[in-house]
Amino acid sequence: METKKAFTPDRIGSYFRAEWLSLTFVTLSGLFYNVGLLATPWFEGRLAQCLADILGGNETAGKMAVLVLAYLAVTLAVQGARFIKRFYVRRFANNINRRMKGILYANLVRQSRASLKQEGAGELMTKAISDVDDCVEGMRKFTTEVFDTGVVMVSYAVMLLVYDWRLALLSLLFTPISYVCAAWMKKPVQQAGAAYKKAAGALSAATLDRAGNAVTYRIYGCEEATEARYEQTLGDYERTAVRSNVWQSALPPLYLAASEAGVLFILWFGAKNVLGTGWRAWDIAAFTAFLSCFTKLTVKSSKVAKLFNSVQKAEVSWKRIRPLMKSPEPLEPLHVPAPADVTLEKLSFAYTQEPIFSNLSLTAHPGDIIGVTGPVACGKSTFGRVFLCEAPYGGSARFGGTEFSHLTPRQIAATVGYLGHDPELSSDTVQSNVLCGSNEDALVDLSATALKDEVLSMEDGLDTIIGSSGVRLSGGQAQRLALARTLAHPRPVLVLDDPFSALDRKTGDTVFANLREYAKDKVVFLISHRLYHFPQMRQIIFMEDGRVEVGTHDKLMASIPAYRHLYESQTGGDCHEAQE
């Protein structure tokens, strides 16, 4: 017994198999429609003959009326089948588009932060939207043209052979030339299409940069330099677009001209058939039907150019997105583990041979807040990302008795709550940004970040749309909103990268006090260049020039001059400020 083939996202055939029901309706309605088109040249021939007979006094207008009514009835039935075919072709395309984008999105969200940044926002947008659309359009065109071109061309060819096989072969002699041209032009069309896609991705990235950093460019007087770079990118895009469109738009007229050349034979030898000196004895109806049938066949043949263009674009786009078209790994249930110690032993990290930091050892217990500080670019943020295991680290980092690097990405997500330096907010409501789909009370976490009253005073409260990246919020509000989101999804290990950088001292004190209460059963690594609250922390990690020192606030004040200088420069020299 034959087993059902599994769906494989990186194979085009799987998408056709998945939509077998829609394709069945397309097949049945397409066959009826295209075979029904054969009636058109027959009716045109009969109407022409009937008109000649009426003018000669051999027929009445009544017969013409019957032919016209029959022609209209057949046309309505054929066009009804055409509507059904188009409906299911569109349904087929929409289903595949949704399926492809769903698979691509599912794989994108499973990629590491580093991989996404390396790819670039513009390139990802092009792949997720334009490339998928082009693939689907190529599949839709193929499905449509199988009937609108393939079936009907065969039907017309058979009809021509029935009328006069010698003249049919002679007039169709030029049609294969168009397909030879298609094969010859395949490579330049693909090259032009690939260059266009690359330029489109670069333009998307440049547009996002220009829109997102417009204020910065204006403040520093960089508008002209930025405009020049953008114009260059736009110029490259326009040149590749024109080149690609020239190749694509040149094909249909070329195909049509090559195919229509056969009409010369029809006018010469067809006239001889009507005069009775040719290969077959024709009347006006036969000549008109043959000429009409040939014309319609050549028009359909020229549409191969459109199919060719769409297939070539789809092939280029498919090569670009195929690495992302794989069955997404099923997500494990998100089981948040119980609190446990975090143990670091001789932990190190390096992007190259030169380590960012090394020989870091400490043990943190649930309830501990570990401060992490040091000069600018000393590796603080890099240390925080170590717990996400996006890159290999040296030494050991364990949660309980399990190495972080041995956890699956899903297990890391259930264990580590991470707040990056730059708040990553969606263009949605305040509540959606905090809860991310959960059904908890967002006000609890907004209150913990001293943001509750400000949110409730907004026009729509929790339903206020914050705009792209939180553009409608102040820097401090965006930072606290991102922190509220982190607190709303509790994890036994929290990594907070400079959560107080945009807050005033009073607000920072309030949020830190709430954080201490929140973190009684959690290990918190608080990365900050503000040291106001460091006297209250269990341990402190000081990083400088690849070296690491671990100790209490008092110990580092006594033994590390650089740490003491940082603290005193911020607090005015009071070593016990904010200490309880």
N, C-alpha and C positions, 0 to 999 in steps of 0.2 A: 504494500500500500504506500503510495507516494505521500510523503510528509509535506506539509505546508512550509514554503520557504520563509525563513526569518527575514524581518525587515532590516536591511543594512543601509544606514544613512549615507554612506559614501559611494553608493551605487545608484545611478539614475534609474535603472530598471525597477528598483524597489518602490520608488514613488509612483510609477505607473501601475504596478501590481496593487499597491495600497488603494488606488482609486479605480478599481476594476468596475464598480457599479456605475460610476459616472461615465467611464469609457464605453460601457455597454450601451448606454443610452446615446452617447455620441456616435457610436458605430451604426446603430440601427437608424437613427434619424439622419445621419450623414449619408448613408447609402440611399435612403429614400429621396433625399434632397438632390443628391448629385445625379442619380439615375433619372430622376424627374426632370433635370435640366435638359436632357436629351429631347424632351418634347418641344423645347423652345425653337431650335432650328427647323424641326419638322413643321410646326405650326406656321413659322415665318414663310417657309416654302409654300405651304398650302394656301396661305393668305395671298401671297404674291400671285400664285397661279389662278386663284379664284378672282382676284382683281383683274387679271388679264382676260379671263373668260367673261367677266361682266362687261368689260369694255368692248369685247368682241361680240356681245349679245348672246353668248352661250350659257350664261348663268344669271341668277337673280340675286338681289341684295339679301334675300332671306338666308341663302346658304352662307354668305359672308357673316351675317349676324350670328348664325349657329356656331361657326368657327370661332368667332370672337368670344362668345359666351363660354365655349368649351376651353378656349385658351385662358380666359380669366379664372375659371374654376380650377384648372390644373395649376396655374400660377399661384393661386391662394393656397392650395394643398402643399405645393413645393416650398413656398415661403413659410408656411406653418412648421414644416419639418426643419427648415433652416433656423427658425426661432428656437425650437427645442434643442437642436444641436448646439447653437451658440450659448444657450443657457447652461447646458451641462459642461461645455468647454470652459466657460467662465467659472463654474462651480469647481471643476477639476483644478484649474489654475489657482483659485483662491485657497482651496484645501492644501495644495502643495506649498504655496507661499507661506501659509500659517505653520505648516509642519516644519519646513526648512528653517524659518526664523526662530521657531521654538527650540529646535535642536541646536542651532548656532548660538542662541542666547544661553541655553543651558550649559554649553561648553565654555562660553566666555566667562560666566560667573564662577566657573570652577578653576579658571586659570589664576595663577599667582599675580600679585600686584606688579611684580617686576616684568612679567611677560606682557601684561596689558600696557604698561608704560612704554616698553620697547616697541610694541606694535604701533602705538600712537592713536590718539582719539580720531583724527581724520581718516586714517586707514580703516579703523574699526567701523566707523560710520558708513564708509563706502561699502565695505564687505557686508555689513548687517542689513543694509537697505538696497543700495544700487545693484550690487552683485547678485544678491538673492533674486531681486526683481528681474534682472536680465536672464538668469537661469530659468526662472518660471516662464518668462515670456518666450524663450526659445522652446521650451517644452510645450507651451500652449500653441505656438505657431506650428510646431511639428505635428501635434495632434490634429490641428485644424486642416493643415495642408495635405495630410494623408488622404482626406476626403475631398476637400475643395480643389486640390490640384491633382493628386495621384489618381484617385478613383475616376474623377470626371475626365481627366486626360485619356485614360484607358478607354472610357466609354465613348468619348468623341473620336478617338482613333479607330475604334471598332466600327463606328457609324460611317466614317470616311471610307474605310476599306469596303464596306458593304456597297456604297454608292459607286466607287471606282477604285479598285485596289492599286492600279498602276499610278493613277494621278495622286492617290493618297501617299504612296511611298515617295513619289517625286517631290511633292509639296512639303513633306515632312523631313526632307533631306537636311535642311538647315537647322532643325531644332536641336540635334545633338551638339552643334557647335557651341551653343550657349552653356552646355554643361562642361565642355572642355575649357571654356573661359572661366567657369566657376572654379574648377580644379586648379587652374593656373594662378588665379587670384587669391587663393585661400591663405597662403603665407603672408602676403602684405596686409591683407585685411586683419588677420590675427595680430600681427605686430602693431598695426595702428591702433587696434582695440586695446591691447595691453598697455601701450604708452598712454592712451587716454585714461584708462582706469587709474594708473599710477599718478597722473597729473591731477585727476579728480580727488584722490585721497590727499595729496599735498595741498590742494586748494581748500578742502574742508578743514584741514588742520590749521592753515593760515587764517581762515575766516574765524574759527573758534578763538585763536590767539588774539586776533585783532579786536574781536568783540569783548573778550574777557579782560583784556589788558588795556582797553582804550583810555581809561583815566590815567593809568600809569604813563603811557606814552605821551599823553597831553601834558602832564605835570612836568616831565623831564624834557619836553621839547623834542621828542623823537618822532613827531608825526611824519615829517618828510622822509626820514630814513625808513620808517615802517611802511609808509605808503609806497616807496620805491620797491621794497622787497615784495610787498603784496602785489604790486603791478607786474613785477617780473613773474611771480607765481601764476597770476591770472593770465599773463601773456602766454606762458608755457601751456596752460590748460586750454586756452583758445586755439593755439596752434595745433595741439594734438587732437582737439575736438574737430577742427576743420579738416585735418588730414583723415581722421577716421570717417567723418561724414562724407567726404569726397569719394573715398573708396566704396562706401556703402551705397551712396546715391547714384554712382556710375553704373551699377550692375543692372537695375531694372530696364533702363532704356537700351542697354547693350543686348540683353536677352531678347527684348521685344523686337529690336531691329533685325537680329539674326533670325528669329523665328518667322517674322512677317515676310521675309524674302521669298518664301514659297508661294505667296499670293500671285506672283508673276506667272507661274506655271498654271495656276488655276484659271486666270483670265484667258490665257492662250488655249490651253487644252480643254478647259471647261466650255469655252465658246464653240470649239469644234464638236464637242459632244452634243450641244444644243442644236447645232446645224446638221448633225447627223453624219459628220465626217470623222468623228473621234473614236475612242475605244468603246464608249457606251452611248446609248441613245438616251438623251436627257430632255426633259421639258424645263420650263422656267422654274418650277417648284424644286426640281432636283438640283439645278444649278444654285439657286438661292440657298437651299438647305445646306449644300456642300460648302459654299463660301461662308455662310454664317457659322457652321460647325467648325471650320478651320480657324476663323477669326477668334472664336471663343476659346479654342484650344490653345492658340498662340498667346492670348491674353493670360490664360491660366498658366501656361508654361513660363511666361515672364515673371509670374509671382514666385517662381522658384528663387528668384533673386532675394525677395523679402525673407523667405524661409532660410536661405543661405546666410543672409546678414544676421538674422536672429540666432541661428545655430552657432555661428562663429562667435558672436558676442557671449552667448551662453557658455560656450566652451572655454573662453578666456576667463569668465567669471567663475565657472566651476573649478578651474585649476586654482584660483585664488582662495576659494572658501572650502575646498575639499578637505584640507587638514583639520578644519573645525567641524566637519560633518561626520561625527562619529557618535555612537550610542553613548549618551551621558551615563557616567557611573551612577548607579542608584544611591541616593542619599541615605546614609545610616540614620536611624532615629537619634535625635539630639538628646542624649542623656548627660545632663550636667553632673559631673562627679562630686563626691563629698569633699569638703575642705581637706587639704593636706599640705605638708611642708613643701617648700620649693628649695632645692639644694643645688648650688652651683659649685663645681669643682674645676679649678684651672680653666675656666671658660675663656675662649678666645674667638675672634672673628677677623677675617681678612678677605677683601675683595681681590687683592693681589698677594704677592709674597710679603709685603709690609703689613703687619697686623694693625687693625683699627684699635683694638684693645686685646689684652692677654692676661692670663693668670688671675682671673677673677674667681674668688671663692667666697661663699657665704651660705648661710641657712636662714630662711625666712619661715616663720610660723604663721598660721592663720591669725589674723588680727594685726599683723605687722604692716606698717607703711614704710617702705624703703625709699629714701630719697636718692635721686640720681642727678648729679650736676657736674659742672666743669666748664671750661672755656668754650667759646663758639667752635663748632666743627671738631669736637673732641671724640665723637662717637656715641653720644647719649642716645640719639634716635636710633642709631644702628643697634645698640644694645637692646632697645625695646622691641625691635623687629625680630630679634633672635628667637623670641618665644613663638613667633608665627611660623618658624621653620621654613621660610621661603628660600633660604640658602643654607648650605652646610656650615656648621660651627665646629670649633675645636673644643676639646675637653668634654665636660658633662654638664647637662642641665636636666634635672629630674623633678617631676611632680609626683610626690609620694615616692614610690619605688620605680616609676616608669620614666624613661628618657623621653623628653619632648619630641625628639626626632623620630621616635618609634610610633608616635601617635599618627593616626590618619588625619587628613585635613578636616574631616568632620569632627573628630575627637578634639582636635585643637580648637575648633570653633566652639565646642561645648566647654572647654577648659579655660580658654584665655579670652578675656574681654579687652579689646584694644581700641584706644582712642588716639589717632594720629595727630600730628602737629597742626595740620590744616583740616578744619571741620569739613567732612564730606556730607553735604546735605542735598536732598532731592527737591525738585520743584513741586512740592506738595504741601499739605497742611502741616501745622505744628504737631498735631496729634499723630499723623501718619509718620512723620520723621522720628518721633519718640518711640512709638510702639512697633513700627515695622510689621504690622499685621497681627500683633497680639491683641488680646482683649482686656488688658490691664487698665488701670486708671493712670493716665498720663500725668495728672496733676500731682500725684505723689512724688514722682521723680522731678517734675518741674519745680516743686517746692524745695526739694533737696538741693537744687542748683540755683535757688533764689530767683527763679524766673516765673513763678506762678502768677504773681500779681501783674507783671508786665504782659504776660500772655492774655490774661483775662481782660486787661484794659484795651487790647487790640480790637479792631473793628469786628472781626468774626471769632474772637477768642481762640479756642483750640482748632477751629476750622479755618483759620487764617492761612492763606497761601503765602509761603515765604519767598517764592521765586527761585530761579536757577541759582544753586549753590548758596541759598539763603541771602540773596541780594537785598531783600527788604529788611533785613535785620542788621543791627550794629555788629561790630566784631565781637564784642563781649556777649551779646545775645546768641550769636551763632555758636560761639564756643560753649556756652552753657547748655544750649539745646543739644549739641553733640554729646556733651557729658551726660545729660539727662537720658539720652538714648542708650548710652553705655550702662548707666545704672539700672535702666528698665529691663535689661537683659543680664541678670547677675551671673557671674562666673567666679569660680574659686580663685582665679588669678586675674588681676587687672593691671594693665599697662597703660598709663596715662601720660601722654607726651605733651608737656607744657600746657596743662589745662587752665592755668591762671594767667597766661601771658597777656590777655586782652581785658583782664578784670582790674578794677580798682582795689585798693587794699582792703577796704571794708567788706566789699562783696566777696573777695577772695577768702577773708577770714570766715565769713558765714558758710561758704561752700566747703571749705576745708573742715570745719567743725562737723558739718553734716556728713562729709566723706568719712571721717573717723568713726562716726557712729555706724555708718553703712558697712564699713569694712571690718567689723568685729570678727567675722568668720572668713575673711578673705586675705590673701596676700596681695598687696598693692605696691607696684613699682611706679613712683611718681617722679617723672623726669621734669626738671624745671631749672630755669636760670634765676628764678626768684627764690631766695633762701629764707624768707620770713618765717616759714613754718618748719624749717628743718630741725630746730631744737626739739620739736615734739615727735620726731620720727625715731623708730626703733634702731635703724642702721642707715648709714649714708654711704653711697658709692661716689667717690670723686675720681673723675677721669681727666687725664691730661697727657698729651703727647704719647698715646699708646699705653701709658701706665695707669694702674688702677689701685686706689687705696680704699679700704673698707673699714668703717668704724663708727662710733657714736659721734654726735655733733661736738661734744667736748673734746674727744680724742683728736678729731681732725683739726679743731681750732688750735690745739696745742702743738700738733706735729706737722701740719701742712700749711705753710705760709700763704700759698695761692688760695686755698679755701678760706682762710681767715680774712684775707684781703677782700674776696668776693662778698663774704657775709657782712663785714664791717662797712663796706662801701654802700650797702643797701640799708643797713639798720642803724648807722651812726655809731657803731662800736659796742652796742649793748649785746654782750654774748648770750644773754638769757632772755632776750625779747621773745615774747609770745610763748615762753616755756611755762608749763603748768607745774 
